[in-house]
Amino acid sequence: MKQLISLALLICILTGSLTAAEKKNVPEKKSQSRPATEPGKHPNIVIFLADDQGWGDLSHNGNTNLHTPNVDSLAT
């Protein structure tokens, strides 16, 4: 049983080594697409993570019980 485990481990190590060696020899492809923004400028990305907030929970979407002016200003 120990020999079988040792053999399986040896096969895994050799396979990983060969795969890593093959990847080193592959030339990198250069992207031909242009950058999304001009050099020196960063895109404006805002991510909101809210728990249990539905579509109608913002005043921008018609909710009259809650007032969310800061979030509404981002929506316009």
MARVO-962173 format. One record per residue: residue number from 1; x, y, z of N, C-alpha, C, CB in turn. Coordinates in nm, 3 decimals. Glycine has a CB too. Layout:
REM residues N
<dokol resi="NUM" n_px="X" n_py="Y" n_pz="Z" ca_px="X" ca_py="Y" ca_pz="Z" c_px="X" c_py="Y" c_pz="Z" cb_px="X" cb_py="Y" cb_pz="Z"/>
...
REM end
This chain:
REM residues 76
<dokol resi="1" n_px="0.082" n_py="-0.119" n_pz="0.000" ca_px="0.000" ca_py="0.000" ca_pz="0.000" c_px="0.087" c_py="0.126" c_pz="0.000" cb_px="-0.094" cb_py="-0.001" cb_pz="0.120"/>
<dokol resi="2" n_px="0.197" n_py="0.124" n_pz="0.078" ca_px="0.287" ca_py="0.238" ca_pz="0.082" c_px="0.350" c_py="0.262" c_pz="-0.054" cb_px="0.395" cb_py="0.218" cb_pz="0.188"/>
<dokol resi="3" n_px="0.379" n_py="0.153" n_pz="-0.125" ca_px="0.441" ca_py="0.167" ca_pz="-0.256" c_px="0.344" c_py="0.232" c_pz="-0.355" cb_px="0.487" cb_py="0.029" cb_pz="-0.309"/>
<dokol resi="4" n_px="0.218" n_py="0.198" n_pz="-0.344" ca_px="0.117" ca_py="0.255" ca_pz="-0.434" c_px="0.102" c_py="0.405" c_pz="-0.408" cb_px="-0.018" cb_py="0.183" cb_pz="-0.415"/>
<dokol resi="5" n_px="0.099" n_py="0.444" n_pz="-0.282" ca_px="0.088" ca_py="0.586" ca_pz="-0.248" c_px="0.212" c_py="0.661" c_pz="-0.293" cb_px="0.067" cb_py="0.603" cb_pz="-0.096"/>
<dokol resi="6" n_px="0.329" n_py="0.602" n_pz="-0.274" ca_px="0.454" ca_py="0.665" ca_pz="-0.317" c_px="0.457" c_py="0.682" c_pz="-0.468" cb_px="0.575" cb_py="0.584" cb_pz="-0.270"/>
<dokol resi="7" n_px="0.411" n_py="0.582" n_pz="-0.540" ca_px="0.408" ca_py="0.588" ca_pz="-0.685" c_px="0.311" c_py="0.696" c_pz="-0.733" cb_px="0.369" cb_py="0.452" cb_pz="-0.744"/>
<dokol resi="8" n_px="0.195" n_py="0.705" n_pz="-0.671" ca_px="0.097" ca_py="0.807" ca_pz="-0.708" c_px="0.152" c_py="0.946" c_pz="-0.680" cb_px="-0.035" cb_py="0.786" cb_pz="-0.632"/>
<dokol resi="9" n_px="0.219" n_py="0.964" n_pz="-0.568" ca_px="0.279" ca_py="1.093" ca_pz="-0.535" c_px="0.389" c_py="1.130" c_pz="-0.634" cb_px="0.335" cb_py="1.090" cb_pz="-0.392"/>
<dokol resi="10" n_px="0.470" n_py="1.034" n_pz="-0.672" ca_px="0.577" ca_py="1.058" ca_pz="-0.768" c_px="0.519" c_py="1.098" c_pz="-0.904" cb_px="0.664" cb_py="0.933" cb_pz="-0.783"/>
<dokol resi="11" n_px="0.413" n_py="1.033" n_pz="-0.946" ca_px="0.348" ca_py="1.067" ca_pz="-1.074" c_px="0.293" c_py="1.210" c_pz="-1.069" cb_px="0.235" cb_py="0.967" cb_pz="-1.106"/>
<dokol resi="12" n_px="0.232" n_py="1.247" n_pz="-0.958" ca_px="0.178" ca_py="1.383" ca_pz="-0.944" c_px="0.289" c_py="1.487" c_pz="-0.951" cb_px="0.101" cb_py="1.397" cb_pz="-0.812"/>
<dokol resi="13" n_px="0.399" n_py="1.461" n_pz="-0.884" ca_px="0.511" ca_py="1.557" ca_pz="-0.884" c_px="0.570" c_py="1.570" c_pz="-1.023" cb_px="0.619" cb_py="1.513" cb_pz="-0.783"/>
<dokol resi="14" n_px="0.591" n_py="1.459" n_pz="-1.091" ca_px="0.648" ca_py="1.464" ca_pz="-1.226" c_px="0.554" c_py="1.533" c_pz="-1.324" cb_px="0.679" cb_py="1.323" cb_pz="-1.275"/>
<dokol resi="15" n_px="0.426" n_py="1.506" n_pz="-1.313" ca_px="0.329" ca_py="1.569" ca_pz="-1.402" c_px="0.327" c_py="1.720" c_pz="-1.380" cb_px="0.188" cb_py="1.511" cb_pz="-1.379"/>
<dokol resi="16" n_px="0.330" n_py="1.763" n_pz="-1.255" ca_px="0.333" ca_py="1.905" ca_pz="-1.225" c_px="0.459" c_py="1.972" c_pz="-1.275" cb_px="0.319" cb_py="1.928" cb_pz="-1.077"/>
<dokol resi="17" n_px="0.572" n_py="1.905" n_pz="-1.263" ca_px="0.699" ca_py="1.960" ca_pz="-1.310" c_px="0.699" c_py="1.975" c_pz="-1.462" cb_px="0.816" cb_py="1.872" cb_pz="-1.266"/>
<dokol resi="18" n_px="0.648" n_py="1.875" n_pz="-1.531" ca_px="0.645" ca_py="1.882" ca_pz="-1.677" c_px="0.550" c_py="1.991" c_pz="-1.726" cb_px="0.603" cb_py="1.747" cb_pz="-1.736"/>
<dokol resi="19" n_px="0.438" n_py="2.005" n_pz="-1.659" ca_px="0.342" ca_py="2.108" ca_pz="-1.697" c_px="0.401" c_py="2.247" c_pz="-1.676" cb_px="0.212" cb_py="2.094" cb_pz="-1.615"/>
<dokol resi="20" n_px="0.471" n_py="2.267" n_pz="-1.566" ca_px="0.533" ca_py="2.397" ca_pz="-1.539" c_px="0.643" c_py="2.426" c_pz="-1.642" cb_px="0.592" cb_py="2.400" cb_pz="-1.397"/>
<dokol resi="21" n_px="0.719" n_py="2.324" n_pz="-1.680" ca_px="0.826" ca_py="2.344" ca_pz="-1.778" c_px="0.768" c_py="2.379" c_pz="-1.915" cb_px="0.913" cb_py="2.218" cb_pz="-1.788"/>
<dokol resi="22" n_px="0.656" n_py="2.319" n_pz="-1.952" ca_px="0.593" ca_py="2.350" ca_pz="-2.081" c_px="0.541" c_py="2.492" c_pz="-2.084" cb_px="0.480" cb_py="2.252" cb_pz="-2.109"/>
<dokol resi="23" n_px="0.487" n_py="2.540" n_pz="-1.974" ca_px="0.431" ca_py="2.675" ca_pz="-1.971" c_px="0.540" c_py="2.781" c_pz="-1.981" cb_px="0.351" cb_py="2.695" cb_pz="-1.845"/>
<dokol resi="24" n_px="0.661" n_py="2.750" n_pz="-1.937" ca_px="0.770" ca_py="2.847" ca_pz="-1.946" c_px="0.811" c_py="2.869" c_pz="-2.091" cb_px="0.889" cb_py="2.800" cb_pz="-1.864"/>
<dokol resi="25" n_px="0.796" n_py="2.769" n_pz="-2.175" ca_px="0.841" ca_py="2.777" ca_pz="-2.313" c_px="0.738" c_py="2.839" c_pz="-2.406" cb_px="0.877" cb_py="2.641" cb_pz="-2.362"/>
<dokol resi="26" n_px="0.617" n_py="2.864" n_pz="-2.359" ca_px="0.512" ca_py="2.921" ca_pz="-2.443" c_px="0.527" c_py="3.073" c_pz="-2.444" cb_px="0.371" cb_py="2.879" cb_pz="-2.392"/>
<dokol resi="27" n_px="0.541" n_py="3.134" n_pz="-2.563" ca_px="0.553" ca_py="3.280" ca_pz="-2.567" c_px="0.422" c_py="3.347" c_pz="-2.526" cb_px="0.594" cb_py="3.327" cb_pz="-2.709"/>
<dokol resi="28" n_px="0.435" n_py="3.459" n_pz="-2.457" ca_px="0.317" ca_py="3.531" ca_pz="-2.412" c_px="0.254" c_py="3.605" c_pz="-2.529" cb_px="0.352" cb_py="3.628" cb_pz="-2.299"/>
<dokol resi="29" n_px="0.122" n_py="3.604" n_pz="-2.534" ca_px="0.050" ca_py="3.677" ca_pz="-2.637" c_px="0.031" c_py="3.820" c_pz="-2.591" cb_px="-0.086" cb_py="3.610" cb_pz="-2.670"/>
<dokol resi="30" n_px="0.062" n_py="3.913" n_pz="-2.678" ca_px="0.042" ca_py="4.053" ca_pz="-2.644" c_px="-0.099" c_py="4.093" c_pz="-2.685" cb_px="0.147" cb_py="4.144" cb_pz="-2.712"/>
<dokol resi="31" n_px="-0.164" n_py="4.165" n_pz="-2.598" ca_px="-0.299" ca_py="4.210" ca_pz="-2.624" c_px="-0.297" c_py="4.319" c_pz="-2.730" cb_px="-0.367" cb_py="4.259" cb_pz="-2.496"/>
<dokol resi="32" n_px="-0.384" n_py="4.307" n_pz="-2.828" ca_px="-0.391" ca_py="4.407" ca_pz="-2.932" c_px="-0.499" c_py="4.510" c_pz="-2.905" cb_px="-0.414" cb_py="4.341" cb_pz="-3.066"/>
<dokol resi="33" n_px="-0.573" n_py="4.493" n_pz="-2.796" ca_px="-0.677" ca_py="4.589" ca_pz="-2.764" c_px="-0.614" c_py="4.710" c_pz="-2.695" cb_px="-0.786" cb_py="4.526" cb_pz="-2.676"/>
<dokol resi="34" n_px="-0.678" n_py="4.822" n_pz="-2.710" ca_px="-0.626" ca_py="4.943" ca_pz="-2.647" c_px="-0.676" c_py="4.951" c_pz="-2.503" cb_px="-0.667" cb_py="5.069" cb_pz="-2.726"/>
<dokol resi="35" n_px="-0.608" n_py="5.025" n_pz="-2.418" ca_px="-0.651" ca_py="5.033" ca_pz="-2.279" c_px="-0.787" c_py="5.100" c_pz="-2.267" cb_px="-0.549" cb_py="5.109" cb_pz="-2.195"/>
<dokol resi="36" n_px="-0.860" n_py="5.065" n_pz="-2.161" ca_px="-0.995" ca_py="5.118" ca_pz="-2.141" c_px="-0.993" c_py="5.267" c_pz="-2.109" cb_px="-1.065" cb_py="5.042" cb_pz="-2.030"/>
<dokol resi="37" n_px="-0.887" n_py="5.314" n_pz="-2.048" ca_px="-0.877" ca_py="5.455" ca_pz="-2.013" c_px="-0.745" c_py="5.510" c_pz="-2.063" cb_px="-0.891" cb_py="5.475" cb_pz="-1.860"/>
<dokol resi="38" n_px="-0.735" n_py="5.639" n_pz="-2.064" ca_px="-0.609" ca_py="5.702" ca_pz="-2.102" c_px="-0.507" c_py="5.680" c_pz="-1.991" cb_px="-0.629" cb_py="5.853" cb_pz="-2.129"/>
<dokol resi="39" n_px="-0.379" n_py="5.679" n_pz="-2.025" ca_px="-0.278" ca_py="5.660" ca_pz="-1.921" c_px="-0.288" c_py="5.769" c_pz="-1.815" cb_px="-0.137" cb_py="5.659" cb_pz="-1.983"/>
<dokol resi="40" n_px="-0.280" n_py="5.729" n_pz="-1.691" ca_px="-0.288" ca_py="5.824" ca_pz="-1.581" c_px="-0.428" c_py="5.846" c_pz="-1.528" cb_px="-0.232" cb_py="5.953" cb_pz="-1.623"/>
<dokol resi="41" n_px="-0.530" n_py="5.801" n_pz="-1.599" ca_px="-0.668" ca_py="5.815" ca_pz="-1.552" c_px="-0.719" c_py="5.680" c_pz="-1.506" cb_px="-0.759" cb_py="5.874" cb_pz="-1.663"/>
<dokol resi="42" n_px="-0.801" n_py="5.682" n_pz="-1.404" ca_px="-0.858" ca_py="5.559" ca_pz="-1.351" c_px="-1.008" c_py="5.558" c_pz="-1.377" cb_px="-0.828" cb_py="5.544" cb_pz="-1.199"/>
<dokol resi="43" n_px="-1.066" n_py="5.441" n_pz="-1.404" ca_px="-1.211" ca_py="5.435" ca_pz="-1.424" c_px="-1.285" c_py="5.458" c_pz="-1.293" cb_px="-1.252" cb_py="5.300" cb_pz="-1.486"/>
<dokol resi="44" n_px="-1.403" n_py="5.512" n_pz="-1.301" ca_px="-1.486" ca_py="5.534" ca_pz="-1.183" c_px="-1.574" c_py="5.412" c_pz="-1.161" cb_px="-1.572" cb_py="5.664" cb_pz="-1.197"/>
<dokol resi="45" n_px="-1.541" n_py="5.334" n_pz="-1.061" ca_px="-1.617" ca_py="5.213" ca_pz="-1.031" c_px="-1.659" c_py="5.218" c_pz="-0.885" cb_px="-1.533" cb_py="5.084" cb_pz="-1.061"/>
<dokol resi="46" n_px="-1.788" n_py="5.200" n_pz="-0.861" ca_px="-1.840" ca_py="5.198" ca_pz="-0.724" c_px="-1.914" c_py="5.066" c_pz="-0.707" cb_px="-1.934" cb_py="5.321" cb_pz="-0.696"/>
<dokol resi="47" n_px="-1.883" n_py="4.994" n_pz="-0.601" ca_px="-1.949" ca_py="4.868" ca_pz="-0.572" c_px="-2.025" c_py="4.883" c_pz="-0.441" cb_px="-1.846" cb_py="4.750" cb_pz="-0.564"/>
<dokol resi="48" n_px="-2.155" n_py="4.856" n_pz="-0.447" ca_px="-2.239" ca_py="4.859" ca_pz="-0.327" c_px="-2.265" c_py="4.716" c_pz="-0.283" cb_px="-2.373" cb_py="4.934" cb_pz="-0.353"/>
<dokol resi="49" n_px="-2.242" n_py="4.690" n_pz="-0.158" ca_px="-2.275" ca_py="4.560" ca_pz="-0.102" c_px="-2.378" c_py="4.585" c_pz="0.008" cb_px="-2.148" cb_py="4.486" cb_pz="-0.046"/>
<dokol resi="50" n_px="-2.501" n_py="4.546" n_pz="-0.019" ca_px="-2.609" ca_py="4.570" ca_pz="0.076" c_px="-2.682" c_py="4.440" c_pz="0.103" cb_px="-2.707" cb_py="4.678" cb_pz="0.022"/>
<dokol resi="51" n_px="-2.712" n_py="4.417" n_pz="0.228" ca_px="-2.783" ca_py="4.297" ca_pz="0.267" c_px="-2.932" c_py="4.328" c_pz="0.277" cb_px="-2.729" cb_py="4.241" cb_pz="0.402"/>
<dokol resi="52" n_px="-3.014" n_py="4.252" n_pz="0.209" ca_px="-3.159" ca_py="4.263" ca_pz="0.215" c_px="-3.210" c_py="4.397" c_pz="0.163" cb_px="-3.207" cb_py="4.243" cb_pz="0.358"/>
<dokol resi="53" n_px="-3.149" n_py="4.446" n_pz="0.057" ca_px="-3.198" ca_py="4.569" ca_pz="-0.006" c_px="-3.259" c_py="4.532" c_pz="-0.139" cb_px="-3.083" cb_py="4.674" cb_pz="-0.024"/>
<dokol resi="54" n_px="-3.382" n_py="4.571" n_pz="-0.156" ca_px="-3.452" ca_py="4.541" ca_pz="-0.279" c_px="-3.450" c_py="4.658" c_pz="-0.375" cb_px="-3.594" cb_py="4.501" cb_pz="-0.250"/>
<dokol resi="55" n_px="-3.505" n_py="4.635" n_pz="-0.493" ca_px="-3.507" ca_py="4.737" ca_pz="-0.598" c_px="-3.584" c_py="4.860" c_pz="-0.553" cb_px="-3.569" cb_py="4.680" cb_pz="-0.725"/>
<dokol resi="56" n_px="-3.693" n_py="4.843" n_pz="-0.482" ca_px="-3.777" ca_py="4.955" ca_pz="-0.442" c_px="-3.738" c_py="5.021" c_pz="-0.311" cb_px="-3.916" cb_py="4.910" cb_pz="-0.432"/>
<dokol resi="57" n_px="-3.623" n_py="4.988" n_pz="-0.255" ca_px="-3.581" ca_py="5.044" ca_pz="-0.127" c_px="-3.510" c_py="5.178" c_pz="-0.139" cb_px="-3.492" cb_py="4.948" cb_pz="-0.056"/>
<dokol resi="58" n_px="-3.491" n_py="5.229" n_pz="-0.258" ca_px="-3.425" ca_py="5.357" ca_pz="-0.278" c_px="-3.528" c_py="5.461" c_pz="-0.322" cb_px="-3.311" cb_py="5.346" cb_pz="-0.382"/>
<dokol resi="59" n_px="-3.509" n_py="5.584" n_pz="-0.276" ca_px="-3.605" ca_py="5.688" ca_pz="-0.315" c_px="-3.596" c_py="5.719" c_pz="-0.464" cb_px="-3.580" cb_py="5.816" cb_pz="-0.233"/>
<dokol resi="60" n_px="-3.484" n_py="5.689" n_pz="-0.526" ca_px="-3.469" ca_py="5.708" ca_pz="-0.671" c_px="-3.567" c_py="5.618" c_pz="-0.748" cb_px="-3.324" cb_py="5.677" cb_pz="-0.714"/>
<dokol resi="61" n_px="-3.601" n_py="5.505" n_pz="-0.690" ca_px="-3.692" ca_py="5.411" ca_pz="-0.755" c_px="-3.836" c_py="5.427" c_pz="-0.709" cb_px="-3.647" cb_py="5.269" cb_pz="-0.729"/>
<dokol resi="62" n_px="-3.867" n_py="5.538" n_pz="-0.641" ca_px="-4.005" ca_py="5.566" ca_pz="-0.606" c_px="-4.045" c_py="5.541" c_pz="-0.462" cb_px="-4.091" cb_py="5.488" cb_pz="-0.691"/>
<dokol resi="63" n_px="-3.954" n_py="5.503" n_pz="-0.376" ca_px="-3.988" ca_py="5.480" ca_pz="-0.236" c_px="-4.005" c_py="5.614" c_pz="-0.166" cb_px="-3.878" cb_py="5.394" cb_pz="-0.165"/>
<dokol resi="64" n_px="-4.122" n_py="5.637" n_pz="-0.107" ca_px="-4.147" ca_py="5.764" ca_pz="-0.038" c_px="-4.121" c_py="5.756" c_pz="0.112" cb_px="-4.291" cb_py="5.808" cb_pz="-0.062"/>
<dokol resi="65" n_px="-4.098" n_py="5.637" n_pz="0.165" ca_px="-4.073" ca_py="5.620" ca_pz="0.309" c_px="-3.927" c_py="5.641" c_pz="0.345" cb_px="-4.118" cb_py="5.483" cb_pz="0.353"/>
<dokol resi="66" n_px="-3.837" n_py="5.610" n_pz="0.256" ca_px="-3.694" ca_py="5.625" ca_pz="0.280" c_px="-3.638" c_py="5.732" c_pz="0.189" cb_px="-3.619" cb_py="5.490" cb_pz="0.259"/>
<dokol resi="67" n_px="-3.549" n_py="5.814" n_pz="0.244" ca_px="-3.484" ca_py="5.917" ca_pz="0.163" c_px="-3.336" c_py="5.882" c_pz="0.152" cb_px="-3.504" cb_py="6.060" cb_pz="0.226"/>
<dokol resi="68" n_px="-3.291" n_py="5.862" n_pz="0.031" ca_px="-3.152" ca_py="5.824" ca_pz="0.006" c_px="-3.090" c_py="5.921" c_pz="-0.094" cb_px="-3.142" cb_py="5.677" cb_pz="-0.048"/>
<dokol resi="69" n_px="-3.069" n_py="6.047" n_pz="-0.054" ca_px="-3.021" ca_py="6.147" ca_pz="-0.150" c_px="-2.879" c_py="6.121" c_pz="-0.201" cb_px="-3.026" cb_py="6.283" cb_pz="-0.087"/>
<dokol resi="70" n_px="-2.792" n_py="6.064" n_pz="-0.118" ca_px="-2.655" ca_py="6.040" ca_pz="-0.162" c_px="-2.649" c_py="5.931" c_pz="-0.269" cb_px="-2.567" cb_py="6.001" cb_pz="-0.043"/>
<dokol resi="71" n_px="-2.724" n_py="5.825" n_pz="-0.249" ca_px="-2.728" ca_py="5.719" ca_pz="-0.349" c_px="-2.800" c_py="5.768" c_pz="-0.474" cb_px="-2.798" cb_py="5.592" cb_pz="-0.292"/>
<dokol resi="72" n_px="-2.905" n_py="5.848" n_pz="-0.456" ca_px="-2.979" ca_py="5.902" ca_pz="-0.570" c_px="-2.890" c_py="5.991" c_pz="-0.657" cb_px="-3.101" cb_py="5.981" cb_pz="-0.522"/>
<dokol resi="73" n_px="-2.800" n_py="6.066" n_pz="-0.594" ca_px="-2.712" ca_py="6.153" ca_pz="-0.672" c_px="-2.616" c_py="6.073" c_pz="-0.759" cb_px="-2.633" cb_py="6.247" cb_pz="-0.580"/>
<dokol resi="74" n_px="-2.582" n_py="5.952" n_pz="-0.717" ca_px="-2.496" ca_py="5.866" ca_pz="-0.799" c_px="-2.572" c_py="5.807" c_pz="-0.917" cb_px="-2.437" cb_py="5.753" cb_pz="-0.714"/>
<dokol resi="75" n_px="-2.703" n_py="5.796" n_pz="-0.904" ca_px="-2.784" ca_py="5.734" ca_pz="-1.009" c_px="-2.809" c_py="5.829" c_pz="-1.125" cb_px="-2.916" cb_py="5.687" cb_pz="-0.953"/>
<dokol resi="76" n_px="-2.788" n_py="5.957" n_pz="-1.106" ca_px="-2.815" ca_py="6.053" ca_pz="-1.214" c_px="-2.690" c_py="6.091" c_pz="-1.287" cb_px="-2.882" cb_py="6.177" cb_pz="-1.161"/>
REM end
